[in-house]
Protein backbone atom coordinates (compact mmCIF):
# COMPACT_ATOMS: atom_id res chain seq x y z
CA UNK A 1 0.00 0.00 0.00
CA UNK A 2 2.81 2.46 0.87
CA UNK A 3 4.44 1.75 -2.49
CA UNK A 4 1.32 3.21 -4.16
CA UNK A 5 0.55 5.93 -1.65
CA UNK A 6 4.02 7.51 -1.46
CA UNK A 7 4.37 8.33 -5.22
CA UNK A 8 0.79 9.65 -5.27
CA UNK A 9 1.47 12.01 -2.34
CA UNK A 10 4.80 13.17 -3.79
CA UNK A 11 3.14 13.86 -7.14
CA UNK A 12 0.28 15.68 -5.38
CA UNK A 13 2.71 17.93 -3.45
CA UNK A 14 4.84 18.62 -6.55
CA UNK A 15 1.88 19.48 -8.76
CA UNK A 16 0.32 21.59 -6.01
CA UNK A 17 3.55 23.56 -5.64
CA UNK A 18 3.95 23.89 -9.39
CA UNK A 19 0.38 24.96 -10.20
CA UNK A 20 -0.38 26.74 -6.94
CA UNK A 21 2.87 28.62 -6.32
CA UNK A 22 5.43 28.52 -9.12
CA UNK A 23 3.09 29.12 -12.07
CA UNK A 24 1.09 32.00 -10.46
CA UNK A 25 4.32 33.72 -9.37
CA UNK A 26 5.84 33.34 -12.84
CA UNK A 27 2.73 34.69 -14.59
CA UNK A 28 2.40 37.57 -12.12
CA UNK A 29 6.10 38.45 -12.48
CA UNK A 30 5.90 38.34 -16.28
CA UNK A 31 2.77 40.51 -16.27
CA UNK A 32 4.39 43.07 -13.99
CA UNK A 33 7.50 43.16 -16.17
CA UNK A 34 5.72 43.44 -19.51
CA UNK A 35 2.49 45.28 -18.55
CA UNK A 36 3.20 47.08 -15.25
CA UNK A 37 0.22 49.50 -15.36
CA UNK A 38 -2.29 46.81 -16.24
CA UNK A 39 -0.89 44.38 -13.66
CA UNK A 40 -1.34 47.07 -11.00
CA UNK A 41 -5.03 47.49 -11.87
CA UNK A 42 -4.79 50.25 -14.50
CA UNK A 43 -5.08 52.83 -11.74
CA UNK A 44 -5.57 56.51 -12.50
CA UNK A 45 -3.51 58.61 -10.08
CA UNK A 46 -4.02 62.34 -9.42
CA UNK A 47 -1.92 64.29 -6.92
CA UNK A 48 -0.31 61.06 -5.76
CA UNK A 49 -3.62 59.39 -4.90
CA UNK A 50 -5.53 56.77 -6.89
CA UNK A 51 -8.89 58.16 -8.06
CA UNK A 52 -10.09 55.14 -9.99
CA UNK A 53 -9.24 52.62 -12.66
CA UNK A 54 -9.56 52.86 -16.41
CA UNK A 55 -11.16 49.39 -16.29
CA UNK A 56 -13.94 49.90 -13.70
CA UNK A 57 -16.73 52.45 -13.96
CA UNK A 58 -17.61 54.87 -11.21
CA UNK A 59 -20.94 56.13 -9.94
CA UNK A 60 -21.00 59.75 -11.08
CA UNK A 61 -24.31 61.32 -10.01
CA UNK A 62 -23.56 65.04 -10.09
CA UNK A 63 -25.24 66.54 -13.19
CA UNK A 64 -22.03 68.52 -13.80
CA UNK A 65 -20.31 65.25 -14.66
CA UNK A 66 -20.84 62.79 -17.45
CA UNK A 67 -22.71 59.73 -16.28
CA UNK A 68 -21.66 56.23 -17.22
CA UNK A 69 -23.61 53.09 -17.92
CA UNK A 70 -25.85 51.94 -15.09
CA UNK A 71 -24.38 49.23 -12.91
CA UNK A 72 -26.24 46.09 -11.89
CA UNK A 73 -23.86 45.19 -9.06
CA UNK A 74 -25.03 45.05 -5.47
CA UNK A 75 -25.09 46.25 -2.76
CA UNK A 76 -23.56 49.34 -4.39
CA UNK A 77 -22.99 50.35 -8.03
CA UNK A 78 -19.67 49.42 -9.67
CA UNK A 79 -18.80 46.95 -6.93
CA UNK A 80 -15.93 45.00 -8.50
CA UNK A 81 -16.36 42.23 -5.95
CA UNK A 82 -19.88 41.56 -7.23
CA UNK A 83 -19.40 41.82 -10.97
CA UNK A 84 -22.44 40.47 -12.77
CA UNK A 85 -25.32 41.44 -14.95
CA UNK A 86 -28.85 41.85 -13.70
CA UNK A 87 -29.99 38.68 -15.48
CA UNK A 88 -33.26 40.43 -16.30
CA UNK A 89 -34.60 39.31 -19.67
CA UNK A 90 -36.12 41.68 -22.23
CA UNK A 91 -39.66 40.69 -21.24
CA UNK A 92 -39.08 41.13 -17.50
CA UNK A 93 -41.20 44.01 -16.14
CA UNK A 94 -38.43 44.88 -13.65
CA UNK A 95 -36.06 45.65 -16.55
CA UNK A 96 -38.72 47.75 -18.28
CA UNK A 97 -39.37 49.69 -15.06
CA UNK A 98 -35.63 50.21 -14.46
CA UNK A 99 -35.09 51.53 -17.99
CA UNK A 100 -38.11 53.86 -17.70
CA UNK A 101 -36.78 55.17 -14.38
CA UNK A 102 -33.35 55.82 -15.89
CA UNK A 103 -34.88 57.66 -18.85
CA UNK A 104 -36.92 59.80 -16.44
CA UNK A 105 -33.78 60.62 -14.43
CA UNK A 106 -31.92 61.67 -17.60
CA UNK A 107 -34.88 63.79 -18.74
CA UNK A 108 -35.20 65.40 -15.28
CA UNK A 109 -31.50 66.31 -15.27
CA UNK A 110 -31.81 67.97 -18.69
CA UNK A 111 -35.48 68.79 -19.40
CA UNK A 112 -34.71 70.66 -22.63
CA UNK A 113 -32.97 67.69 -24.22
CA UNK A 114 -35.39 66.06 -26.67
CA UNK A 115 -32.84 63.78 -28.35
CA UNK A 116 -33.41 60.03 -28.20
CA UNK A 117 -31.66 58.57 -25.16
CA UNK A 118 -28.77 56.29 -26.18
CA UNK A 119 -29.38 52.74 -25.03
CA UNK A 120 -26.08 52.48 -23.15
CA UNK A 121 -27.22 55.19 -20.73
CA UNK A 122 -30.22 53.16 -19.60
CA UNK A 123 -29.02 49.54 -19.73
CA UNK A 124 -26.32 47.91 -17.61
CA UNK A 125 -23.42 46.08 -19.19
CA UNK A 126 -22.91 42.34 -18.72
CA UNK A 127 -20.31 42.90 -16.00
CA UNK A 128 -22.00 45.88 -14.38
CA UNK A 129 -18.60 47.59 -14.31
CA UNK A 130 -18.25 49.10 -17.78
CA UNK A 131 -16.15 52.30 -17.60
CA UNK A 132 -17.06 53.39 -21.15
CA UNK A 133 -20.01 54.94 -22.92
CA UNK A 134 -20.56 55.47 -26.61
CA UNK A 135 -19.66 58.83 -28.16
CA UNK A 136 -23.43 59.26 -28.77
CA UNK A 137 -24.09 58.85 -25.03
CA UNK A 138 -21.42 61.44 -24.23
CA UNK A 139 -22.82 63.87 -26.81
CA UNK A 140 -26.32 63.36 -25.40
CA UNK A 141 -25.03 64.71 -22.06
CA UNK A 142 -22.75 67.44 -23.46
CA UNK A 143 -25.26 70.32 -23.39
CA UNK A 144 -26.23 69.60 -19.75
CA UNK A 145 -22.59 69.39 -18.63
CA UNK A 146 -21.61 72.55 -20.54
CA UNK A 147 -24.56 74.54 -19.17
CA UNK A 148 -24.07 73.48 -15.55
CA UNK A 149 -20.31 74.08 -15.68
CA UNK A 150 -20.63 77.39 -17.51
CA UNK A 151 -18.39 76.07 -20.29
CA UNK A 152 -18.79 76.66 -24.02
CA UNK A 153 -20.55 73.70 -25.63
CA UNK A 154 -17.89 73.43 -28.33
CA UNK A 155 -15.19 73.05 -25.62
CA UNK A 156 -17.10 70.15 -24.05
CA UNK A 157 -17.59 68.59 -27.50
CA UNK A 158 -13.84 68.91 -28.10
CA UNK A 159 -13.12 67.12 -24.82
CA UNK A 160 -15.42 64.30 -25.94
CA UNK A 161 -13.57 64.09 -29.26
CA UNK A 162 -10.21 64.11 -27.47
CA UNK A 163 -11.28 61.22 -25.21
CA UNK A 164 -12.97 59.05 -27.83
CA UNK A 165 -11.04 55.82 -28.31
CA UNK A 166 -11.36 53.98 -31.60
CA UNK A 167 -11.82 50.25 -32.09
CA UNK A 168 -8.99 48.06 -30.80
CA UNK A 169 -6.32 47.83 -33.55
CA UNK A 170 -8.80 49.70 -35.76
CA UNK A 171 -10.87 46.53 -36.11
CA UNK A 172 -12.33 45.19 -32.87
CA UNK A 173 -15.19 46.87 -31.04
CA UNK A 174 -16.86 50.22 -31.30
CA UNK A 175 -15.64 53.76 -30.56
CA UNK A 176 -15.96 54.50 -26.85
CA UNK A 177 -15.34 57.20 -24.25
CA UNK A 178 -13.87 56.45 -20.82
CA UNK A 179 -16.14 58.35 -18.42
CA UNK A 180 -13.53 58.74 -15.66
CA UNK A 181 -10.94 60.16 -18.08
CA UNK A 182 -13.51 62.55 -19.56
CA UNK A 183 -14.66 63.78 -16.13
CA UNK A 184 -11.06 64.28 -15.00
CA UNK A 185 -10.43 66.31 -18.15
CA UNK A 186 -13.50 68.40 -17.33
CA UNK A 187 -12.13 69.09 -13.85
CA UNK A 188 -8.76 70.09 -15.30
CA UNK A 189 -10.41 72.40 -17.86
CA UNK A 190 -11.98 74.68 -15.27
KAKACOR-V388931 format. One record per backbone hydrogen bond with DSSP energy under -1.0 kcal/mol. CO is the residue of the C=O (numbers start at 1). NH is the residue of the N-H. Records with the same first field share a line. If there is no record, write none. Layout:
# KAKACOR-V388931
CO=NH / NH
This chain:
# KAKACOR-V388931
1=5
2=6
4=8
5=9
6=10
7=11
8=12
9=13
10=14
11=15
12=16
13=17
14=18
15=19
16=20
17=21 / 22
18=23
21=25
22=26
23=27
24=28
25=29
26=30
27=31
28=32
29=33
30=34
31=35
35=39
36=40
37=42
38=41
42=54
44=51
46=49
49=46
52=44
58=60
62=65
79=82
89=92
92=96
93=97
94=98
95=99
96=100
97=101
98=102
99=103
100=104
101=105
102=106
103=107
104=108
105=109
106=110
110=113
118=121
119=122 / 123
127=84
129=57
131=179
133=177
134=138
135=139
136=140
137=141
141=145
142=146
143=147
144=148
145=149
146=151
152=156
153=157
154=158
155=159
156=160
157=161
158=162
159=163
161=164
165=176
167=170
168=171 / 172
172=168
176=165
177=133
178=182
179=183
180=184
181=185
182=186
183=187
184=188
185=189
